[in-house]
Amino acid sequence: MTTRWSVVLAAGRTSQPAAREAMATLCGLYWQPLYAFIRRRGASKEEAEDMVQAFLAHVIEKESLRHADPGKGKFRSFLLTSLKNFLSDQRSKETALKRGGGVAPVSLDAEEAEGRYRLEPADDATPERIFERQWAMTVIERAMTRLRERYARSGKEEHFEEMKIFLSGEKRPVPYAEVAKRLGVTELAVKVAVHRLRKRFRDALREEIAQTVAKTEQIDAELQALYAALEG
């Protein structure tokens, strides 16, 4: 299976533009955990935004792609290790802090990222733990987006919006009868639809994770890591 991350890992054997495009897409989807990591290390909102942009510009460059190790396999691991190395370089820090320098490689919604970061509990969680939790949240959000788009294409976005609450993990967040009344269907129809929704969500989650690992055999391990990050 060819995924965005497998294209990046094959950079030495495929067209470089394709690998850079795949890397840019992945970075565009998964930059928020990087922002949260930098903020937890003590950077201000503005500094974190600048550092993320500088790092993304660095990692998307052709030379940086060659450092992606197929043996490690996971985009998550590669990104965090690369960021740590980047931040340990004082010259990189100084470059990151130069406001307005260069062309931003990825469009960032810093206000959204800051809002999400502020929802993190004020505990002693390390930057690494924050990164893992934010990563898990991003994967889930991406899977939800995939699912919403599929329901919308079949003309059932309203059904998705009404039933997505059943993906929260709670045993029964609202009565089936209440949702059935709003949708104008039977309670049995809602039960069946929720069962399908949960299966489709699991599939969408696995599809999203697949884009960030080198081999399909790594999906289950990443899924376990995702749930562990949310529970920790």
N, CA and C of each residue as an Amber inpcrd file, in Angstrom:
protein
   696
   0.8420000  -1.1990000   0.0000000   0.0000000   0.0000000   0.0000000
   0.8820000   1.2560000   0.0000000   0.6100000   2.1370000  -0.9500000
   1.3600000   3.3900000  -1.0200000   0.6490000   4.4620000  -0.2070000
   1.3320000   5.0060000   0.7910000   0.7710000   6.0720000   1.6160000
   1.7010000   7.2690000   1.5530000   1.2770000   8.3690000   2.1400000
   2.1150000   9.5730000   2.1060000   3.4810000   9.3190000   2.7300000
   3.5070000   8.6410000   3.8750000   4.7780000   8.4250000   4.5580000
   5.6520000   7.4300000   3.8030000   5.0470000   6.4180000   3.1830000
   5.8550000   5.4700000   2.4170000   6.4720000   6.1470000   1.2030000
   5.7860000   7.1490000   0.6530000   6.3490000   7.9150000  -0.4650000
   7.5750000   8.6920000   0.0090000   7.4820000   9.2820000   1.2010000
   8.6140000  10.0260000   1.7550000   9.7880000   9.0940000   2.0130000
   9.5210000   7.9300000   2.6030000  10.5840000   6.9820000   2.9220000
  11.2610000   6.4490000   1.6670000  10.5210000   6.4480000   0.5590000
  11.0870000   5.9680000  -0.7010000  11.6930000   7.1080000  -1.5090000
  11.9950000   8.2260000  -0.8450000  12.4740000   9.4250000  -1.5490000
  13.6910000   9.1550000  -2.4100000  14.5170000   8.2290000  -1.9810000
  15.7210000   7.9490000  -2.7560000  15.4520000   7.1460000  -4.0070000
  14.2220000   6.5620000  -4.0840000  13.9120000   5.7170000  -5.2360000
  12.7680000   6.2890000  -6.0740000  12.1650000   7.3640000  -5.6180000
  11.0530000   7.9450000  -6.3600000  11.3790000   9.3910000  -6.6970000
  10.4730000  10.0390000  -7.4090000  10.6940000  11.4370000  -7.7740000
  10.6940000  12.3000000  -6.5310000  11.7070000  13.1280000  -6.4000000
  11.8250000  13.9930000  -5.2320000  10.6270000  14.9100000  -5.0540000
  10.0870000  15.5200000  -6.1020000   8.9090000  16.3950000  -5.9260000
   7.7420000  15.6710000  -5.2680000   7.5270000  14.4090000  -5.6130000
   6.4310000  13.6530000  -5.0130000   6.6570000  13.4610000  -3.5240000
   7.8960000  13.1860000  -3.1480000   8.2230000  12.9890000  -1.7320000
   8.0510000  14.2850000  -0.9570000   8.4900000  15.3870000  -1.5300000
   8.3610000  16.6820000  -0.8520000   6.8930000  17.0630000  -0.6960000
   6.1060000  16.7660000  -1.7330000   4.6730000  17.0780000  -1.6500000
   4.0080000  16.2460000  -0.5650000   4.3760000  14.9630000  -0.4840000
   3.8140000  14.0980000   0.5440000   4.2120000  14.5810000   1.9330000
   5.4780000  14.9830000   2.0900000   5.9520000  15.4880000   3.3810000
   5.2350000  16.7850000   3.7550000   5.0690000  17.6700000   2.7850000
   4.3860000  18.9430000   3.0540000   2.9430000  18.7050000   3.4840000
   2.2880000  17.7300000   2.8520000   0.9070000  17.4110000   3.2190000
   0.8340000  16.8860000   4.6410000   1.7310000  15.9640000   4.9800000
   1.7480000  15.4060000   6.3320000   2.0270000  16.4890000   7.3700000
   2.9980000  17.3480000   7.0760000   3.3270000  18.4310000   8.0150000
   2.1520000  19.3820000   8.1720000   1.4380000  19.6240000   7.0770000
   0.2830000  20.5060000   7.1440000  -0.8270000  19.9450000   8.0110000
  -0.9140000  18.6230000   8.0750000  -1.9530000  17.9710000   8.8720000
  -1.5510000  17.7960000  10.3330000  -0.2390000  17.6450000  10.5770000
   0.2100000  17.2520000  11.9080000   1.1630000  18.2350000  12.5770000
   0.9900000  19.5200000  12.3030000   1.8780000  20.5100000  12.9150000
   1.4360000  20.8990000  14.3290000   0.1620000  20.7320000  14.6640000
  -0.3200000  21.1850000  15.9750000   0.3750000  20.5070000  17.1550000
   0.6530000  19.1900000  17.0990000   1.4070000  18.5810000  18.2080000
   2.7900000  19.2020000  18.3850000   3.3970000  19.6400000  17.2770000
   4.7070000  20.2980000  17.3600000   4.5760000  21.6180000  18.1180000
   3.5410000  22.3590000  17.8020000   3.2850000  23.6410000  18.4670000
   3.1250000  23.4270000  19.9760000   2.3340000  22.4100000  20.3440000
   2.0870000  22.1360000  21.7640000   3.3750000  21.7210000  22.4720000
   4.1990000  20.9430000  21.7960000   5.4810000  20.5160000  22.3680000
   6.3580000  21.7250000  22.6820000   6.4500000  22.6440000  21.7270000
   7.2930000  23.8310000  21.9000000   6.7370000  24.7410000  22.9910000
   5.4200000  24.8860000  23.0370000   4.8100000  25.7260000  24.0810000
   5.1000000  25.1590000  25.4660000   5.0040000  23.8220000  25.6200000
   5.2380000  23.2140000  26.9240000   6.6940000  23.3500000  27.3440000
   7.5740000  23.5540000  26.3880000   8.9880000  23.7780000  26.7070000
   9.2510000  25.2050000  27.1670000   8.2120000  26.0380000  27.1880000
   8.3600000  27.3850000  27.7230000   8.3150000  28.5160000  26.7270000
   8.1600000  28.2070000  25.4410000   8.1120000  29.2630000  24.4300000
   6.7860000  30.0130000  24.4890000   6.8100000  31.2730000  24.0980000
   5.5720000  32.0470000  24.0260000   4.7830000  31.6160000  22.8040000
   3.5580000  32.0810000  22.7060000   2.7050000  31.7800000  21.5540000
   3.3950000  32.1850000  20.2550000   3.9340000  33.4060000  20.2190000
   4.5780000  33.9170000  19.0080000   5.8490000  33.1280000  18.6760000
   6.6340000  32.8320000  19.7220000   7.8610000  32.0690000  19.5060000
   7.5560000  30.6750000  18.9760000   6.5270000  30.0340000  19.5380000
   6.1610000  28.6880000  19.1110000   5.7190000  28.6870000  17.6500000
   4.9430000  29.6890000  17.2780000   4.4890000  29.7790000  15.8860000
   5.6810000  29.9250000  14.9460000   6.6070000  30.7940000  15.2950000
   7.7900000  31.0080000  14.4620000   8.6520000  29.7520000  14.3700000
   8.8420000  29.0940000  15.5230000   9.6800000  27.8980000  15.5340000
   9.0730000  26.7740000  14.7010000   7.7600000  26.6220000  14.7800000
   7.1010000  25.5880000  13.9860000   7.2900000  25.8610000  12.4990000
   7.0760000  27.1070000  12.0920000   7.2330000  27.4400000  10.6760000
   8.6740000  27.2190000  10.2180000   9.6320000  27.6280000  11.0260000
  11.0350000  27.4470000  10.6590000  11.3760000  25.9620000  10.5660000
  10.8670000  25.1900000  11.5020000  11.1280000  23.7500000  11.4770000
  10.5100000  23.0910000  10.2560000   9.2660000  23.4300000   9.9400000
   8.6040000  22.8280000   8.7890000   9.3270000  23.1800000   7.4910000
   9.7990000  24.4190000   7.4010000  10.5670000  24.8210000   6.2170000
  11.8290000  23.9720000   6.1090000  12.4330000  23.6950000   7.2620000
  13.6620000  22.9020000   7.2970000  13.4010000  21.4470000   6.9030000
  12.3590000  20.8580000   7.4720000  12.1340000  19.4260000   7.2940000
  11.5790000  19.0960000   5.9090000  10.9320000  20.0530000   5.2610000
  10.3670000  19.8010000   3.9340000  11.4230000  19.9160000   2.8420000
  12.5530000  20.5360000   3.1780000  13.6190000  20.6790000   2.1870000
  14.1220000  19.3100000   1.7200000  14.5870000  19.2600000   0.5200000
  15.0250000  18.0070000  -0.0940000  16.0460000  17.2620000   0.7480000
  17.0060000  17.9710000   1.2890000  18.0550000  17.3240000   2.0630000
  17.5080000  16.6510000   3.3210000  16.5040000  17.2460000   3.9310000
  15.9690000  16.7100000   5.1790000  15.2570000  15.3800000   4.9600000
  14.6530000  15.2010000   3.7980000  13.9170000  13.9770000   3.5250000
  14.8220000  12.7520000   3.5910000  16.0800000  12.9310000   3.2600000
  16.9910000  11.7970000   3.2230000  17.2980000  11.2450000   4.6040000
  16.9620000  12.0040000   5.6430000  17.2390000  11.5520000   7.0030000
  16.1110000  10.6870000   7.5640000  15.0260000  10.5630000   6.7980000
  13.9240000   9.7090000   7.2400000  14.3800000   8.2580000   7.1880000
  14.3340000   7.5820000   8.3270000  14.8610000   6.2190000   8.4390000
  13.7470000   5.1880000   8.2660000  13.7500000   4.4230000   7.1730000
  12.7110000   3.4080000   6.9630000  12.6630000   2.3920000   8.1040000
  13.7730000   2.1970000   8.7860000  13.8220000   1.2430000   9.8800000
  12.9610000   1.6550000  11.0600000  12.8500000   2.9550000  11.2910000
  12.0320000   3.4540000  12.4070000  10.5560000   3.4730000  12.0230000
  10.2930000   3.7710000  10.7890000   8.9670000   3.5480000  10.2380000
   7.8540000   4.5280000  10.5090000   7.8710000   5.2390000  11.6260000
   6.7220000   6.0610000  11.9870000   7.0010000   7.5470000  11.7730000
   6.0840000   8.1950000  11.1180000   6.2050000   9.6260000  10.8990000
   6.2020000  10.3680000  12.2270000   5.3900000   9.9070000  13.1650000
   5.3180000  10.5320000  14.4940000   6.6930000  10.5690000  15.1520000
   7.3950000   9.4400000  15.1490000   8.7150000   9.3570000  15.7790000
   9.7280000  10.2260000  15.0450000   9.6900000  10.1640000  13.7220000
  10.6140000  10.9610000  12.9180000  10.4260000  12.4480000  13.1890000
   9.1650000  12.8850000  13.2450000   8.8850000  14.3060000  13.4000000
   9.3650000  14.8260000  14.7510000   9.0870000  14.0720000  15.8180000
   9.4810000  14.5340000  17.1500000  10.9970000  14.5340000  17.3050000
  11.6650000  13.5020000  16.8180000  13.1230000  13.4520000  16.9010000
  13.7420000  14.5860000  16.1020000  13.2210000  14.8290000  14.9150000
  13.7350000  15.9100000  14.0670000  13.5380000  17.2650000  14.7280000
  12.3950000  17.4490000  15.3690000  12.1300000  18.7260000  16.0420000
  13.1050000  18.9360000  17.1970000  13.3440000  17.9070000  17.9850000
  14.2750000  18.0250000  19.1050000  15.6680000  18.3990000  18.6120000
  16.0880000  17.7550000  17.5370000  17.4050000  18.0710000  16.9770000
  17.4510000  19.5080000  16.4730000  16.3740000  19.9260000  15.8620000
  16.2950000  21.2800000  15.3200000  16.3720000  22.3170000  16.4340000
  15.6350000  22.0770000  17.5210000  15.6020000  23.0290000  18.6300000
  16.9130000  23.0500000  19.4160000  17.6650000  21.9640000  19.3460000
  18.9390000  21.9290000  20.0680000  20.0160000  22.7270000  19.3500000
  19.7460000  23.0910000  18.1260000  20.6870000  23.8840000  17.3410000
  20.3760000  25.3610000  17.5870000  21.2320000  26.0590000  18.2800000
  20.9700000  27.4550000  18.6330000  20.7440000  28.3180000  17.4020000
  21.4560000  28.0230000  16.3230000  21.2770000  28.8050000  15.1040000
  19.8760000  28.6360000  14.5530000  19.3220000  27.4190000  14.6760000
  17.9590000  27.1880000  14.2180000  16.9770000  27.9800000  15.0590000
  17.2430000  28.0250000  16.3820000  16.3750000  28.7990000  17.2630000
  16.3770000  30.2690000  16.8530000  17.5620000  30.7920000  16.6120000
  17.6670000  32.1920000  16.2450000  16.9650000  32.4700000  14.9280000
  17.0780000  31.5410000  13.9900000  16.3890000  31.6980000  12.7150000
  14.8910000  31.6840000  12.9260000  14.4220000  30.7840000  13.7880000
  12.9940000  30.6650000  14.0230000  12.4040000  31.9240000  14.6260000
  13.2050000  32.6320000  15.3910000  12.6940000  33.8020000  16.0860000
  12.7020000  35.0700000  15.2310000  13.1880000  34.9790000  14.0170000
  13.1670000  36.1300000  13.1270000  11.7970000  36.2420000  12.4800000
  11.0000000  37.1490000  12.9850000   9.6360000  37.2980000  12.4850000
   9.6350000  37.6860000  11.0140000   8.7600000  36.9900000  10.2520000
   8.5690000  37.3700000   8.8680000   9.6520000  36.9130000   7.9330000
  10.5820000  36.0840000   8.3710000  11.6760000  35.6650000   7.5040000
  11.3020000  34.4680000   6.6590000  11.4850000  34.5520000   5.3490000
  11.2290000  33.4300000   4.4680000   9.7600000  33.2350000   4.1610000
   9.4780000  32.2020000   3.3570000   8.1090000  31.8850000   2.9700000
   7.5920000  30.7560000   3.8500000   6.4320000  30.9530000   4.4490000
   5.8560000  29.9290000   5.3110000   5.4630000  28.7200000   4.4680000
   5.9810000  27.5220000   4.7860000   5.6860000  26.3410000   3.9860000
   4.2950000  25.7600000   4.2360000   3.7310000  26.0530000   5.3910000
   2.4270000  25.5120000   5.7640000   1.5910000  26.6120000   6.3830000
   0.3200000  26.6400000   6.0390000  -0.5850000  27.6350000   6.6120000
  -0.9850000  27.1880000   8.0170000  -0.6660000  28.0040000   9.0130000
  -0.9580000  27.6640000  10.4020000  -2.0820000  28.5170000  10.9620000
  -2.9600000  27.8840000  11.6950000  -3.9850000  28.6070000  12.4390000
  -3.5190000  28.6360000  13.8930000  -2.6830000  29.6170000  14.1990000
  -2.0660000  29.6720000  15.5250000  -3.0960000  29.8590000  16.6350000
  -4.1670000  30.5860000  16.3450000  -5.1910000  30.8030000  17.3730000
  -5.8620000  29.4900000  17.7540000  -6.1460000  28.6760000  16.7530000
  -6.7580000  27.3710000  17.0280000  -5.7990000  26.4880000  17.8160000
  -4.5260000  26.4840000  17.4070000  -3.5240000  25.6750000  18.0960000
  -3.3580000  26.1280000  19.5430000  -3.3550000  27.4410000  19.7510000
  -3.2030000  27.9710000  21.1000000  -4.4140000  27.6170000  21.9520000
  -5.6050000  27.7050000  21.3470000  -6.8170000  27.3560000  22.0810000
  -6.8140000  25.9050000  22.5070000  -6.3470000  25.0420000  21.6260000
  -6.2970000  23.6240000  21.9450000  -5.2300000  23.3490000  22.9930000
  -4.1160000  24.0670000  22.9170000  -3.0480000  23.8720000  23.8940000
  -3.5210000  24.2890000  25.2880000  -4.2910000  25.3550000  25.3540000
  -4.7570000  25.8480000  26.6560000  -5.7600000  24.9100000  27.3160000
  -6.2980000  23.9670000  26.5520000  -7.2030000  22.9740000  27.1300000
  -6.4340000  21.8660000  27.8360000  -5.1190000  21.8280000  27.6060000
  -4.2980000  20.8270000  28.3030000  -4.3280000  21.1210000  29.8080000
  -4.4350000  20.0790000  30.6310000  -4.4410000  20.3000000  32.0830000
  -3.1400000  20.9260000  32.5570000  -3.2420000  21.7620000  33.5770000
  -2.0510000  22.4400000  34.1230000  -1.3350000  21.4890000  35.0790000
  -0.8250000  20.3990000  34.5340000  -0.1130000  19.4200000  35.3590000
   1.3750000  19.4530000  35.0050000   2.0890000  18.4460000  35.4280000
   3.5260000  18.4140000  35.1730000   3.8780000  17.5120000  33.9930000
   2.9370000  17.3300000  33.0690000   3.1860000  16.4900000  31.8970000
   4.3510000  17.0550000  31.0950000   5.2140000  16.1780000  30.6410000
   6.3760000  16.5960000  29.8730000   5.9480000  17.0550000  28.4780000
   6.8100000  17.7970000  27.7850000   6.5080000  18.1740000  26.4050000
   6.2430000  16.9530000  25.5350000   6.9690000  15.8450000  25.7970000
   6.7650000  14.6200000  25.0260000   5.3600000  14.0600000  25.2330000
   4.8690000  14.0830000  26.4790000   3.5160000  13.5850000  26.7620000
   2.4720000  14.4770000  26.0890000   2.7040000  15.7770000  26.1320000
   1.7850000  16.7050000  25.4730000   1.7650000  16.4390000  23.9690000
   2.9440000  16.2310000  23.3950000   3.0360000  15.9410000  21.9690000
   2.2340000  14.6910000  21.6220000   2.3970000  13.6230000  22.3990000
   1.7130000  12.3670000  22.1230000   0.1990000  12.5390000  22.2300000
  -0.2500000  13.2790000  23.2460000  -1.6900000  13.4680000  23.4240000
  -2.2660000  14.3160000  22.2950000  -1.5600000  15.3710000  21.9310000
  -2.0270000  16.2210000  20.8420000  -1.9980000  15.4630000  19.5130000
  -1.0170000  14.5980000  19.3510000  -0.9470000  13.7800000  18.1430000
  -2.1870000  12.8760000  18.0510000  -2.5080000  12.2140000  19.1690000
  -3.6690000  11.3270000  19.2020000  -4.9500000  12.0940000  18.8740000
  -5.0910000  13.2760000  19.4290000  -6.2790000  14.0920000  19.1600000
  -6.3590000  14.4630000  17.6860000  -5.2130000  14.7640000  17.0920000
  -5.1870000  15.1430000  15.6810000  -5.5760000  13.9700000  14.7980000
  -5.0770000  12.7850000  15.1120000  -5.4330000  11.5940000  14.3350000
  -6.9370000  11.3530000  14.3910000  -7.5030000  11.4830000  15.5790000
  -8.9430000  11.2690000  15.7340000  -9.7340000  12.3170000  14.9660000
  -9.3090000  13.5580000  15.0320000  -9.9860000  14.6230000  14.2940000
  -9.9330000  14.3650000  12.7960000  -8.7810000  13.8910000  12.3140000
  -8.6400000  13.5720000  10.8930000  -9.5760000  12.4380000  10.5050000
  -9.6860000  11.4140000  11.3630000 -10.5730000  10.2880000  11.0840000
 -12.0310000  10.7520000  11.0620000 -12.3920000  11.6420000  11.9840000
 -13.7500000  12.1810000  12.0200000 -14.0510000  12.9650000  10.7480000
 -13.0830000  13.7010000  10.2720000 -13.2550000  14.4700000   9.0380000
 -13.4710000  13.5300000   7.8530000 -12.6850000  12.4720000   7.7750000
 -12.8560000  11.4760000   6.7230000 -14.2800000  10.9230000   6.7310000
 -14.7360000  10.5750000   7.9340000 -16.0560000   9.9660000   8.0850000
 -17.1640000  10.9520000   7.7260000 -17.0430000  12.1810000   8.2050000
 -18.0520000  13.2030000   7.9030000 -18.1770000  13.4180000   6.3950000
 -17.0510000  13.4610000   5.7190000 -17.0630000  13.6770000   4.2740000
 -17.7570000  12.5270000   3.5510000 -17.5750000  11.3160000   4.0340000
 -18.2180000  10.1590000   3.4110000 -19.7300000  10.1980000   3.6090000
 -20.1540000  10.5670000   4.7970000 -21.5930000  10.6760000   5.0460000
 -22.1870000  11.8130000   4.2180000 -21.4380000  12.8880000   4.0830000
 -21.9210000  14.0280000   3.3030000 -22.0880000  13.6490000   1.8310000
 -21.1430000  12.8660000   1.3090000 -21.2310000  12.4490000  -0.0980000
 -22.4550000  11.5810000  -0.3630000 -22.9100000  10.8600000   0.6490000
 -24.0930000  10.0130000   0.4840000 -25.3660000  10.7210000   0.9330000
 -25.2400000  12.0320000   1.2140000 -26.4140000  12.8180000   1.6020000
 -26.8990000  12.5590000   3.0120000 -26.0150000  12.0520000   3.8830000
 -26.4210000  11.7190000   5.2430000 -25.5820000  12.4300000   6.3020000
 -25.1630000  13.6510000   5.9840000 -24.3550000  14.3990000   6.9460000
 -25.1440000  14.6980000   8.2090000 -26.4640000  14.9330000   8.0720000
 -27.2980000  15.2000000   9.2480000 -27.2910000  13.9930000  10.1840000
 -27.3510000  12.7890000   9.5940000 -27.3110000  11.5810000  10.4080000
 -25.9810000  11.4790000  11.1590000 -24.9010000  11.8120000  10.4620000
 -23.5960000  11.7590000  11.1100000 -23.5240000  12.7270000  12.2760000
 -23.9750000  13.9460000  12.0660000 -23.9090000  14.9610000  13.1190000
 -24.7360000  14.5710000  14.3380000 -25.8530000  13.8960000  14.1090000
 -26.7070000  13.4720000  15.2200000 -26.1080000  12.2780000  15.9720000
 -25.4280000  11.4120000  15.2170000 -24.9590000  10.1630000  15.8280000
 -23.5050000  10.1770000  16.2810000 -22.7470000  11.1870000  15.9020000
 -21.3150000  11.1860000  16.2450000 -21.0700000  11.1900000  17.7450000
 -22.0580000  11.6060000  18.5180000 -21.9180000  11.6070000  19.9690000
 -21.6960000  10.1930000  20.5020000 -22.1570000   9.1830000  19.7440000
 -21.9850000   7.8000000  20.1790000 -20.5560000   7.3010000  19.9760000
 -19.7120000   8.1460000  19.4110000 -18.2980000   7.7970000  19.2620000
 -17.4690000   8.3300000  20.4250000 -18.1220000   8.9520000  21.3870000
 -17.4160000   9.5950000  22.4990000 -16.7920000   8.6140000  23.4710000
 -17.2430000   7.3660000  23.4420000 -16.7030000   6.3860000  24.3790000
 -17.6360000   6.1140000  25.5370000 -18.5960000   7.0120000  25.7660000
 -19.5850000   6.7850000  26.8160000 -20.5160000   5.6520000  26.3880000
 -21.0000000   4.8850000  27.3580000 -21.8380000   3.7250000  27.0500000
 -23.1140000   4.1430000  26.3350000 -23.8010000   5.1510000  26.8350000
 -25.0200000   5.6330000  26.1930000 -25.1670000   7.1270000  26.4890000
 -24.5040000   7.9840000  25.6960000 -24.5100000   9.4280000  25.9680000
 -25.8950000  10.0630000  25.9110000 -26.7370000   9.5770000  24.9810000
 -28.1290000  10.0390000  24.8800000 -28.9800000   8.8380000  24.5050000
 -30.2740000   8.8640000  24.8110000 -31.1450000   7.7360000  24.4390000
 -31.2840000   7.6220000  22.9230000 -31.3100000   6.3760000  22.4180000
 -31.5120000   6.1610000  20.9880000 -32.8370000   6.7730000  20.5310000
 -33.8320000   6.6810000  21.3840000 -35.1630000   7.1800000  21.0280000
 -35.1370000   8.6770000  20.7380000 -34.3110000   9.4040000  21.4860000
 -34.2100000  10.8560000  21.2960000 -33.6280000  11.1890000  19.9260000
 -32.5980000  10.4600000  19.5370000 -31.9890000  10.6790000  18.2220000
 -32.9500000  10.2430000  17.1200000 -33.6370000   9.1220000  17.3290000
 -34.5870000   8.6120000  16.3430000 -35.6820000   9.6370000  16.0640000
 -36.1560000  10.2870000  17.1120000 -37.2090000  11.2940000  16.9500000
 -36.7140000  12.4680000  16.1150000 -35.4860000  12.9250000  16.3700000
 -34.9530000  14.0680000  15.6240000 -34.7190000  13.7240000  14.1520000
 -34.3430000  12.4690000  13.8970000 -34.0680000  12.0630000  12.5130000
 -35.3020000  11.5440000  11.7870000 -36.3630000  11.2980000  12.5340000
 -37.5950000  10.8100000  11.9180000 -37.5040000   9.3540000  11.4920000
 -36.7780000   8.5530000  12.2870000 -36.6360000   7.1290000  11.9850000
 -36.9630000   6.3320000  13.2580000 -36.9230000   5.0060000  13.1430000
 -37.2160000   4.1720000  14.3020000 -35.9890000   4.0530000  15.2040000
 -36.2300000   3.6730000  16.4480000 -35.1330000   3.4900000  17.3900000
 -34.2220000   2.3480000  16.9260000 -34.8140000   1.3030000  16.3330000
 -34.0270000   0.1930000  15.8130000 -33.0970000   0.6620000  14.6920000
 -33.6130000   1.5520000  13.8580000 -32.8030000   2.0680000  12.7530000
 -31.5880000   2.8260000  13.2840000 -31.7780000   3.5430000  14.3680000
 -30.6590000   4.2840000  14.9710000 -29.6300000   3.3130000  15.5400000
 -30.0840000   2.2610000  16.2110000 -29.1680000   1.2760000  16.7820000
 -28.2940000   0.6610000  15.6900000 -28.9330000   0.2980000  14.5820000
 -28.1920000  -0.3040000  13.4610000 -27.2090000   0.7120000  12.8790000
 -27.6770000   1.9590000  12.7230000 -26.8360000   3.0100000  12.1420000
 -25.6440000   3.3250000  13.0320000 -25.8190000   3.3050000  14.3360000
 -24.7260000   3.5720000  15.2720000 -23.6940000   2.4480000  15.2080000
 -24.1680000   1.2260000  15.0920000 -23.2590000   0.0840000  14.9600000
 -22.3790000   0.2500000  13.7180000 -23.0050000   0.6510000  12.6110000
 -22.2530000   0.8700000  11.3730000 -21.2920000   2.0480000  11.5120000
 -21.7610000   3.0990000  12.1790000 -20.9300000   4.2840000  12.3690000
 -19.6570000   3.9480000  13.1340000 -19.7810000   3.1690000  14.1810000
 -18.6190000   2.8060000  14.9830000 -17.6190000   1.9870000  14.1700000
 -18.1180000   1.0770000  13.3650000 -17.2230000   0.2820000  12.5160000
 -16.5290000   1.1700000  11.4860000 -17.2850000   2.0710000  10.8750000
 -16.7130000   2.9690000   9.8780000 -15.6870000   3.9140000  10.5030000
 -15.9290000   4.2980000  11.7450000 -14.9690000   5.1630000  12.4270000
 -13.6650000   4.4080000  12.6760000 -13.7620000   3.1630000  13.1190000
 -12.5510000   2.3570000  13.3350000 -11.7720000   2.2140000  12.0340000
 -12.5080000   2.0070000  10.9490000 -11.8490000   1.8850000   9.6370000
 -11.1760000   3.1980000   9.2460000 -11.8730000   4.3150000   9.4690000
 -11.3100000   5.6240000   9.1240000 -10.0830000   5.9260000   9.9630000
 -10.1060000   5.5070000  11.2240000  -8.9730000   5.7180000  12.1270000
  -7.7560000   4.9340000  11.6350000  -7.9880000   3.7180000  11.2230000
  -6.8870000   2.8960000  10.7160000  -6.3440000   3.4690000   9.4020000
  -7.2310000   3.9870000   8.5650000  -6.8030000   4.5920000   7.3040000
  -5.9330000   5.8130000   7.5580000  -6.3160000   6.6110000   8.5420000
  -5.5380000   7.8010000   8.8560000  -4.1720000   7.4260000   9.4120000
  -4.1460000   6.4580000  10.3140000  -2.8800000   6.0020000  10.8870000
  -1.9820000   5.4270000   9.7960000  -2.5760000   4.7350000   8.8300000
  -1.7990000   4.1180000   7.7540000  -0.9880000   5.1410000   6.9780000
  -1.4690000   6.3760000   6.9300000  -0.7550000   7.4200000   6.1990000
   0.5340000   7.8400000   6.8940000   0.7040000   7.4300000   8.1540000
   1.8510000   7.9010000   8.9420000   2.8070000   6.7850000   9.3550000
   2.5940000   5.5770000   8.8550000   3.5030000   4.4720000   9.1540000
   4.0230000   3.8820000   7.8500000   5.1240000   3.1390000   7.9600000
   5.7580000   2.5870000   6.7600000   5.1150000   1.2800000   6.3190000
   4.5870000   0.5080000   7.2870000   4.0150000  -0.7930000   6.9660000
   2.6690000  -0.9620000   7.6540000   1.7800000  -1.7060000   7.0020000
   0.4480000  -1.9160000   7.5660000   0.5190000  -2.6710000   8.8980000
   1.5890000  -3.4770000   9.0870000   1.7110000  -4.2240000  10.3440000
   1.9090000  -3.2950000  11.5390000   2.2540000  -2.0370000  11.2970000
   2.4960000  -1.0970000  12.3900000   1.2280000  -0.3710000  12.8460000
   0.1400000  -0.5650000  12.1240000  -1.0880000   0.1770000  12.4290000
  -1.6170000  -0.1550000  13.8180000  -1.6670000  -1.4380000  14.1560000
  -2.2120000  -1.8360000  15.4600000  -1.4070000  -1.2470000  16.6090000
  -0.0810000  -1.2610000  16.4790000   0.7760000  -0.7100000  17.5380000
   0.5380000   0.7960000  17.6800000   0.3880000   1.4850000  16.5610000
   0.1260000   2.9210000  16.6070000  -1.2380000   3.2060000  17.2290000
  -2.1930000   2.3520000  16.9360000  -3.5320000   2.5170000  17.5050000
  -3.4890000   2.3700000  19.0190000  -2.7210000   1.4020000  19.5010000
  -2.5660000   1.2080000  20.9420000  -1.8620000   2.4090000  21.5750000
  -0.8670000   2.9430000  20.8840000  -0.1500000   4.1060000  21.3980000
  -1.0730000   5.3100000  21.4650000  -1.9530000   5.4260000  20.4930000
  -2.9110000   6.5350000  20.4530000  -3.8320000   6.4880000  21.6900000
  -4.4080000   5.3140000  21.9500000  -5.3050000   5.2050000  23.0930000
  -4.5610000   5.4010000  24.4090000  -3.3340000   4.9180000  24.4740000
  -2.5340000   5.0880000  25.6960000  -2.2540000   6.5560000  25.9610000
  -2.0080000   7.3100000  24.9000000  -1.7250000   8.7440000  25.0440000
  -2.9470000   9.4890000  25.5650000  -4.1170000   9.0790000  25.1500000
  -5.3450000   9.7450000  25.5870000  -5.7200000   9.3800000  27.0140000
  -5.3670000   8.1850000  27.4090000  -5.7180000   7.7230000  28.7630000
  -4.7240000   8.2010000  29.8080000  -3.4920000   8.5100000  29.3630000
  -2.4380000   8.8940000  30.3110000  -2.6280000  10.2760000  30.8900000
